[in-house]
C-alpha cells in the first residue's frame, strides 16, 4: 500500500517550499519518498528542483529531503516554521 499524505506548496522568503505530512496509513512517506514526490509532481505540475522539501514523519518530526541528491536532511523539529527556516539555512550553505 502506498503512503497516505497531505501536502502544500508555498513561498517563504522568495523560496518555494513543498511541505508534506505523513498521515500514518500504509507505507511511510520516509520509506516511499520517491513515489510520494512523483504523485505530487503529477498533481501540482511542478519541477522538484525549484523546491525545498520538508516532511513530517509518523513520529511528528519534520525533516528534509534533497530531490537532486536523493538524500534525507536531518531537521528533527516538531515545528514546521522552524523546519522551513532550517531547510532554507541549509540550502544557503550548500556549495
N, CA, C and O atoms as a MOPAC input file, in Angstrom:
PM7 MOZYME 1SCF
protein

 N      0.83900 1    -1.18000 1     0.00000 1
 C      0.00000 1     0.00000 1     0.00000 1
 C      0.88700 1     1.24800 1     0.00000 1
 O      1.89300 1     1.30600 1     0.70800 1
 N      0.50800 1     2.22900 1    -0.79100 1
 C      1.25800 1     3.47600 1    -0.87200 1
 C      1.09100 1     4.31500 1     0.38700 1
 O      0.20500 1     4.06300 1     1.20300 1
 N      1.94700 1     5.30500 1     0.53200 1
 C      1.86100 1     6.24400 1     1.64700 1
 C      0.65800 1     7.15700 1     1.45500 1
 O      0.31000 1     7.52000 1     0.33200 1
 N      0.03900 1     7.51700 1     2.55300 1
 C     -1.04600 1     8.49100 1     2.55000 1
 C     -0.49000 1     9.76700 1     3.16600 1
 O      0.17000 1     9.73100 1     4.20500 1
 N     -0.76300 1    10.89800 1     2.51500 1
 C     -0.15700 1    12.15000 1     2.94800 1
 C     -0.99800 1    13.32600 1     2.49800 1
 O     -1.85400 1    13.20500 1     1.62100 1
 N     -0.73700 1    14.46200 1     3.11300 1
 C     -1.23300 1    15.73200 1     2.61000 1
 C      0.00000 1    16.55600 1     2.25700 1
 O      1.10800 1    16.26900 1     2.70900 1
 N     -0.21100 1    17.56600 1     1.45700 1
 C      0.92400 1    18.41800 1     1.10100 1
 C      0.44300 1    19.82400 1     0.78700 1
 O     -0.73000 1    20.05300 1     0.49400 1
 N      1.38000 1    20.75600 1     0.85500 1
 C      1.08600 1    22.11400 1     0.42100 1
 C      2.33700 1    22.69600 1    -0.21900 1
 O      3.46500 1    22.36200 1     0.14300 1
 N      2.10100 1    23.56000 1    -1.16500 1
 C      3.15800 1    24.25500 1    -1.87900 1
 C      3.02600 1    25.71800 1    -1.48000 1
 O      1.95300 1    26.31000 1    -1.59500 1
 N      4.12800 1    26.29500 1    -1.01000 1
 C      4.06000 1    27.70200 1    -0.62000 1
 C      5.38700 1    28.38700 1    -0.86400 1
 O      6.40700 1    27.74800 1    -1.12600 1
 N      5.34500 1    29.70900 1    -0.77200 1
 C      6.54300 1    30.51500 1    -0.95000 1
 C      6.84000 1    31.19500 1     0.38000 1
 O      5.97300 1    31.84800 1     0.96300 1
 N      8.07800 1    31.03600 1     0.85600 1
 C      8.52500 1    31.65200 1     2.09800 1
 C      9.84400 1    32.36400 1     1.80200 1
 O     10.80500 1    31.73900 1     1.35600 1
 N      9.88500 1    33.66000 1     2.04900 1
 C     11.09600 1    34.44600 1     1.77300 1
 C     11.60500 1    34.21000 1     0.34900 1
 O     12.79900 1    33.99200 1     0.14100 1
 N     10.70900 1    34.25300 1    -0.61500 1
 C     11.04400 1    34.03700 1    -2.02600 1
 C     11.61200 1    32.64900 1    -2.30800 1
 O     12.28600 1    32.44700 1    -3.31800 1
 N     11.34600 1    31.69900 1    -1.42500 1
 C     11.80300 1    30.32500 1    -1.60300 1
 C     10.58300 1    29.42000 1    -1.72400 1
 O      9.66600 1    29.49700 1    -0.90600 1
 N     10.57000 1    28.56600 1    -2.74300 1
 C      9.48300 1    27.61200 1    -2.91200 1
 C      9.66300 1    26.45100 1    -1.94000 1
 O     10.71900 1    25.82000 1    -1.90100 1
 N      8.62800 1    26.17800 1    -1.16100 1
 C      8.65600 1    25.11200 1    -0.16500 1
 C      7.56900 1    24.10100 1    -0.49200 1
 O      6.42200 1    24.46500 1    -0.75200 1
 N      7.94000 1    22.83900 1    -0.47600 1
 C      6.98000 1    21.74500 1    -0.56800 1
 C      6.95500 1    21.09100 1     0.80700 1
 O      7.96200 1    20.56200 1     1.27600 1
 N      5.79400 1    21.13500 1     1.44100 1
 C      5.61900 1    20.62000 1     2.79000 1
 C      4.69000 1    19.41300 1     2.74200 1
 O      3.56300 1    19.51200 1     2.25700 1
 N      5.16100 1    18.27600 1     3.24500 1
 C      4.41100 1    17.01300 1     3.18100 1
 C      4.17300 1    16.51200 1     4.60300 1
 O      5.06800 1    16.56400 1     5.44700 1
 N      2.96300 1    16.02900 1     4.85600 1
 C      2.63300 1    15.46100 1     6.16700 1
 C      2.21100 1    14.00700 1     5.97100 1
 O      1.26700 1    13.71900 1     5.23600 1
 N      2.91200 1    13.10500 1     6.62800 1
 C      2.59400 1    11.67900 1     6.60600 1
 C      1.35400 1    11.45500 1     7.45800 1
 O      1.32800 1    11.85800 1     8.62100 1
 N      0.32800 1    10.82000 1     6.90300 1
 C     -0.91400 1    10.55700 1     7.63000 1
 C     -0.88400 1     9.23100 1     8.38400 1
 O     -1.87700 1     8.84100 1     8.99900 1
 N      0.25200 1     8.53800 1     8.33700 1
 C      0.44900 1     7.30000 1     9.09800 1
 C     -0.55000 1     6.21100 1     8.74100 1
 O     -1.08000 1     5.51800 1     9.60900 1
 N     -0.79500 1     6.07700 1     7.43400 1
 C     -1.63100 1     4.98400 1     6.92000 1
 C     -0.89600 1     4.39600 1     5.72200 1
 O     -0.52600 1     5.12800 1     4.80400 1
 N     -0.68600 1     3.10900 1     5.72200 1
 C      0.05400 1     2.47900 1     4.63100 1
 C      1.54300 1     2.64800 1     4.85600 1
 O      2.00600 1     2.74900 1     5.99200 1
 N      2.28700 1     2.67800 1     3.76000 1
 C      3.74200 1     2.89400 1     3.85900 1
 C      4.01000 1     4.30400 1     4.36400 1
 O      3.17800 1     5.19700 1     4.20200 1
 N      5.16200 1     4.49900 1     4.97000 1
 C      5.50900 1     5.83300 1     5.44400 1
 C      6.02100 1     6.68500 1     4.28900 1
 O      6.51500 1     6.16900 1     3.28600 1
 N      5.89500 1     7.98700 1     4.45000 1
 C      6.45300 1     8.90900 1     3.46100 1
 C      7.96000 1     8.68900 1     3.36800 1
 O      8.52700 1     8.68700 1     2.27500 1
 N      8.60700 1     8.50200 1     4.52400 1
 C     10.04900 1     8.28600 1     4.54400 1
 C     10.44500 1     7.09900 1     3.67200 1
 O     11.40400 1     7.18600 1     2.90400 1
 N      9.72100 1     6.00100 1     3.78400 1
 C     10.05700 1     4.78200 1     3.03600 1
 C      9.51800 1     4.77300 1     1.61600 1
 O      9.80900 1     3.85500 1     0.84900 1
 N      8.74400 1     5.77300 1     1.26100 1
 C      8.12000 1     5.80500 1    -0.05800 1
 C      8.28300 1     7.18800 1    -0.70200 1
 O      7.45900 1     7.59800 1    -1.52000 1
 N      9.34100 1     7.89400 1    -0.33100 1
 C      9.50200 1     9.29500 1    -0.71700 1
 C      9.49000 1     9.51300 1    -2.22800 1
 O      8.88300 1    10.47500 1    -2.70000 1
 N     10.13500 1     8.65700 1    -2.98400 1
 C     10.18100 1     8.85400 1    -4.44100 1
 C      8.78800 1     8.77400 1    -5.05700 1
 O      8.43600 1     9.59400 1    -5.90500 1
 N      8.00300 1     7.80500 1    -4.64000 1
 C      6.63700 1     7.64500 1    -5.15400 1
 C      5.76300 1     8.82700 1    -4.72200 1
 O      4.95900 1     9.32800 1    -5.50800 1
 N      5.92200 1     9.26600 1    -3.47900 1
 C      5.17300 1    10.41900 1    -2.97400 1
 C      5.48900 1    11.65000 1    -3.82800 1
 O      4.58200 1    12.36900 1    -4.24500 1
 N      6.76300 1    11.88500 1    -4.08100 1
 C      7.15000 1    13.04700 1    -4.87300 1
 C      6.65500 1    12.95000 1    -6.31200 1
 O      6.25400 1    13.95700 1    -6.89700 1
 N      6.67900 1    11.75600 1    -6.88400 1
 C      6.13000 1    11.56800 1    -8.23600 1
 C      4.65500 1    11.96200 1    -8.28200 1
 O      4.21000 1    12.62600 1    -9.21800 1
 N      3.90000 1    11.54500 1    -7.25800 1
 C      2.46600 1    11.87500 1    -7.21200 1
 C      2.25300 1    13.37900 1    -7.07400 1
 O      1.36600 1    13.94300 1    -7.71400 1
 N      3.06300 1    14.02600 1    -6.24100 1
 C      2.91500 1    15.47100 1    -6.05100 1
 C      3.28100 1    16.22500 1    -7.32500 1
 O      2.58700 1    17.16700 1    -7.70800 1
 N      4.36200 1    15.81800 1    -7.98200 1
 C      4.75000 1    16.45100 1    -9.24600 1
 C      3.61500 1    16.34300 1   -10.26300 1
 O      3.31000 1    17.30700 1   -10.96600 1
 N      2.99900 1    15.18200 1   -10.33500 1
 C      1.87800 1    14.97400 1   -11.25900 1
 C      0.68400 1    15.85900 1   -10.88600 1
 O      0.09200 1    16.50600 1   -11.75000 1
 N      0.33700 1    15.88200 1    -9.59800 1
 C     -0.83600 1    16.65400 1    -9.15400 1
 C     -0.62700 1    18.15900 1    -9.30400 1
 O     -1.52900 1    18.87000 1    -9.74600 1
 N      0.54400 1    18.63900 1    -8.94100 1
 C      0.81000 1    20.07600 1    -8.89700 1
 C      1.45400 1    20.62200 1   -10.16500 1
 O      1.49300 1    21.83300 1   -10.38000 1
 N      1.96100 1    19.71400 1   -11.00800 1
 C      2.67200 1    20.12600 1   -12.22900 1
 C      3.83400 1    21.07400 1   -11.88100 1
 O      3.94400 1    22.17600 1   -12.41800 1
 N      4.69700 1    20.60600 1   -10.96200 1
 C      5.84600 1    21.39600 1   -10.52000 1
 C      7.14500 1    20.68400 1   -10.88700 1
 O      7.15700 1    19.50100 1   -11.22900 1
 N      8.22500 1    21.43500 1   -10.80400 1
 C      9.55900 1    20.87500 1   -11.00100 1
 C     10.22500 1    20.83700 1    -9.62800 1
 O     10.42000 1    21.87800 1    -9.00000 1
 N     10.57100 1    19.65100 1    -9.16900 1
 C     11.10900 1    19.49700 1    -7.82100 1
 C     12.38400 1    20.28300 1    -7.57600 1
 O     12.62600 1    20.72800 1    -6.45400 1
 N     13.21000 1    20.46300 1    -8.60800 1
 C     14.46900 1    21.17400 1    -8.40600 1
 C     14.25700 1    22.65900 1    -8.09200 1
 O     15.21500 1    23.37100 1    -7.79200 1
 N     13.03300 1    23.11700 1    -8.15800 1
 C     12.70700 1    24.50900 1    -7.82300 1
 C     12.19000 1    24.63400 1    -6.38300 1
 O     11.81700 1    25.72500 1    -5.95300 1
 N     12.16800 1    23.51300 1    -5.63300 1
 C     11.57700 1    23.48600 1    -4.29600 1
 C     12.52900 1    22.92100 1    -3.25400 1
 O     13.33600 1    22.03500 1    -3.53300 1
 N     12.41100 1    23.46000 1    -2.04600 1
 C     12.99600 1    22.81900 1    -0.87600 1
 C     11.88300 1    21.96200 1    -0.29400 1
 O     10.73200 1    22.39400 1    -0.21600 1
 N     12.23000 1    20.74800 1     0.11400 1
 C     11.22000 1    19.78000 1     0.54900 1
 C     11.38400 1    19.48200 1     2.02700 1
 O     12.47300 1    19.14500 1     2.49200 1
 N     10.27500 1    19.61400 1     2.76400 1
 C     10.24800 1    19.18200 1     4.15300 1
 C      9.07600 1    18.22100 1     4.31000 1
 O      8.09900 1    18.28300 1     3.56300 1
 N      9.18800 1    17.33300 1     5.29100 1
 C      8.07200 1    16.42400 1     5.54900 1
 C      8.02100 1    16.08800 1     7.03200 1
 O      9.04100 1    16.02500 1     7.71900 1
 N      6.78500 1    15.87200 1     7.50500 1
 C      6.59100 1    15.45000 1     8.89100 1
 C      6.37100 1    13.94300 1     8.89200 1
 O      5.46200 1    13.43000 1     8.24000 1
 N      7.22500 1    13.24600 1     9.64100 1
 C      7.15900 1    11.78300 1     9.66200 1
 C      6.07700 1    11.29200 1    10.61600 1
 O      5.37200 1    12.09200 1    11.23200 1
 N      5.95200 1     9.99100 1    10.73100 1
 C      4.89200 1     9.39500 1    11.55000 1
 C      5.08800 1     9.64400 1    13.04300 1
 O      4.15300 1     9.47100 1    13.82400 1
 N      6.28300 1    10.04500 1    13.44600 1
 C      6.54300 1    10.36500 1    14.84900 1
 C      6.31600 1    11.84500 1    15.14400 1
 O      6.45000 1    12.27300 1    16.29000 1
 N      5.97600 1    12.62500 1    14.12800 1
 C      5.68100 1    14.04100 1    14.31500 1
 C      6.86000 1    14.97000 1    14.13000 1
 O      6.75900 1    16.15800 1    14.43500 1
 N      7.99000 1    14.45100 1    13.63200 1
 C      9.18100 1    15.26900 1    13.41900 1
 C      9.29300 1    15.69900 1    11.96200 1
 O      9.00100 1    14.93500 1    11.04100 1
 N      9.72100 1    16.93400 1    11.78300 1
 C      9.97800 1    17.46200 1    10.44500 1
 C     11.43000 1    17.21300 1    10.06200 1
 O     12.34700 1    17.47300 1    10.84200 1
 N     11.62000 1    16.70900 1     8.85700 1
 C     12.93600 1    16.54300 1     8.26400 1
 C     12.85500 1    17.02800 1     6.83000 1
 O     11.78400 1    17.40600 1     6.35600 1
 N     13.97500 1    17.01900 1     6.14200 1
 C     14.01700 1    17.48400 1     4.76700 1
 C     14.44400 1    16.38500 1     3.82400 1
 O     14.87100 1    15.30800 1     4.24000 1
 N     14.31800 1    16.68100 1     2.54500 1
 C     14.74800 1    15.73900 1     1.51200 1
 C     15.28400 1    16.54000 1     0.33000 1
 O     14.66200 1    17.50600 1    -0.11100 1
 N     16.43600 1    16.13000 1    -0.17300 1
 C     17.03800 1    16.75600 1    -1.34700 1
 C     16.73800 1    15.86300 1    -2.54800 1
 O     17.28600 1    14.76700 1    -2.67000 1
 N     15.87100 1    16.33400 1    -3.42400 1
 C     15.44000 1    15.50500 1    -4.56400 1
 C     16.53900 1    15.32800 1    -5.60000 1
 O     16.47100 1    14.40200 1    -6.40900 1
 N     17.54900 1    16.19100 1    -5.59800 1
 C     18.64700 1    16.05300 1    -6.56200 1
 C     19.64700 1    14.99100 1    -6.11400 1
 O     20.07700 1    14.16600 1    -6.92000 1
 N     20.02100 1    15.00600 1    -4.83400 1
 C     20.99000 1    14.02900 1    -4.32900 1
 C     20.30700 1    12.77700 1    -3.79600 1
 O     20.95700 1    11.76400 1    -3.53700 1
 N     18.97700 1    12.86000 1    -3.63300 1
 C     18.17100 1    11.76300 1    -3.08100 1
 C     18.62400 1    11.40200 1    -1.66100 1
 O     18.69400 1    10.23200 1    -1.28400 1
 N     18.92800 1    12.45400 1    -0.88800 1
 C     19.35700 1    12.26300 1     0.49000 1
 C     18.41400 1    12.98000 1     1.43900 1
 O     17.87700 1    14.04400 1     1.12900 1
 N     18.22500 1    12.37500 1     2.59900 1
 C     17.41800 1    12.98000 1     3.64500 1
 C     18.25600 1    14.00000 1     4.40200 1
 O     19.47300 1    13.85800 1     4.51800 1
 N     17.59100 1    15.02700 1     4.91400 1
 C     18.25500 1    16.10400 1     5.63600 1
 C     17.66400 1    16.14500 1     7.04000 1
 O     16.46700 1    16.37400 1     7.21000 1
 N     18.49900 1    15.92500 1     8.03300 1
 C     18.03500 1    15.90800 1     9.42000 1
 C     17.70900 1    17.32700 1     9.87600 1
 O     18.59100 1    18.18200 1     9.95100 1
 N     16.44200 1    17.56700 1    10.17900 1
 C     15.99800 1    18.83200 1    10.75800 1
 C     15.51000 1    18.59600 1    12.18600 1
 O     15.70500 1    19.43300 1    13.06800 1
 N     14.87700 1    17.45700 1    12.39900 1
 C     14.44400 1    16.96000 1    13.70800 1
 C     13.80500 1    18.02100 1    14.59700 1
 O     14.28000 1    18.29600 1    15.69900 1
 N     12.74000 1    18.59800 1    14.11000 1
 C     11.97000 1    19.54400 1    14.90000 1
 C     10.49200 1    19.20500 1    14.77000 1
 O     10.06700 1    18.64300 1    13.76100 1
 N      9.71700 1    19.54200 1    15.78000 1
 C      8.27300 1    19.32800 1    15.74100 1
 C      7.54300 1    20.56400 1    15.22800 1
 O      6.31600 1    20.56300 1    15.12300 1
 N      8.29200 1    21.62100 1    14.90900 1
 C      7.72500 1    22.89700 1    14.48100 1
 C      7.95900 1    23.11900 1    12.98500 1
 O      9.10500 1    23.18600 1    12.54100 1
 N      6.89300 1    23.23100 1    12.22000 1
 C      7.02100 1    23.37700 1    10.76500 1
 C      7.76000 1    24.66400 1    10.38000 1
 O      8.60200 1    24.64800 1     9.48200 1
 N      7.45300 1    25.76900 1    11.04800 1
 C      8.12400 1    27.01900 1    10.71500 1
 C      9.63400 1    26.93200 1    10.96500 1
 O     10.43100 1    27.45000 1    10.18300 1
 N     10.01200 1    26.27700 1    12.05500 1
 C     11.43700 1    26.08800 1    12.33700 1
 C     12.07000 1    25.18200 1    11.28700 1
 O     13.20400 1    25.41700 1    10.87100 1
 N     11.35500 1    24.16000 1    10.86100 1
 C     11.85900 1    23.26600 1     9.80800 1
 C     12.10900 1    24.05500 1     8.52200 1
 O     13.11100 1    23.84000 1     7.83900 1
 N     11.19700 1    24.96400 1     8.20000 1
 C     11.36500 1    25.78700 1     6.99800 1
 C     12.60400 1    26.66800 1     7.13200 1
 O     13.40300 1    26.76300 1     6.20100 1
 N     12.76200 1    27.30500 1     8.27400 1
 C     13.94500 1    28.14600 1     8.47800 1
 C     15.22800 1    27.32400 1     8.36900 1
 O     16.20600 1    27.76600 1     7.76600 1
 N     15.21900 1    26.11600 1     8.96200 1
 C     16.42000 1    25.27300 1     8.92500 1
 C     16.74700 1    24.82100 1     7.50000 1
 O     17.91100 1    24.83400 1     7.10200 1
 N     15.73700 1    24.42200 1     6.73400 1
 C     15.99800 1    23.92700 1     5.37100 1
 C     16.48500 1    25.07600 1     4.48200 1
 O     17.33000 1    24.86600 1     3.61200 1
 N     15.96100 1    26.28200 1     4.69200 1
 C     16.42800 1    27.44000 1     3.92900 1
 C     17.88000 1    27.73700 1     4.30100 1
 O     18.71100 1    27.98600 1     3.42800 1
 N     18.17600 1    27.71000 1     5.58500 1
 C     19.54800 1    27.97000 1     6.04100 1
 C     20.51300 1    26.94100 1     5.45900 1
 O     21.60100 1    27.29700 1     5.00500 1
 N     20.12100 1    25.66500 1     5.47100 1
 C     20.99100 1    24.62300 1     4.93000 1
 C     21.17500 1    24.78600 1     3.41800 1
 O     22.24800 1    24.49200 1     2.89200 1
 N     20.14800 1    25.24800 1     2.72300 1
 C     20.26300 1    25.41800 1     1.27200 1
 C     21.18700 1    26.58600 1     0.92800 1
 O     21.86100 1    26.56000 1    -0.10200 1
 N     21.22000 1    27.60700 1     1.78200 1
 C     22.10600 1    28.74700 1     1.55900 1
 C     23.56300 1    28.32900 1     1.72800 1
 O     24.44000 1    28.80500 1     1.00800 1
 N     23.81500 1    27.43300 1     2.68600 1
 C     25.17200 1    26.98600 1     2.96800 1
 C     25.65500 1    25.92200 1     1.98500 1
 O     26.84400 1    25.60400 1     1.94400 1
 N     24.73600 1    25.37700 1     1.19600 1
 C     25.06400 1    24.31000 1     0.25900 1
 C     26.02500 1    24.82400 1    -0.81900 1
 O     25.79200 1    25.88200 1    -1.40300 1
 N     27.11000 1    24.07400 1    -1.08300 1
 C     28.08500 1    24.52700 1    -2.10000 1
 C     27.51800 1    24.51300 1    -3.50200 1
 O     28.21600 1    24.86500 1    -4.45300 1

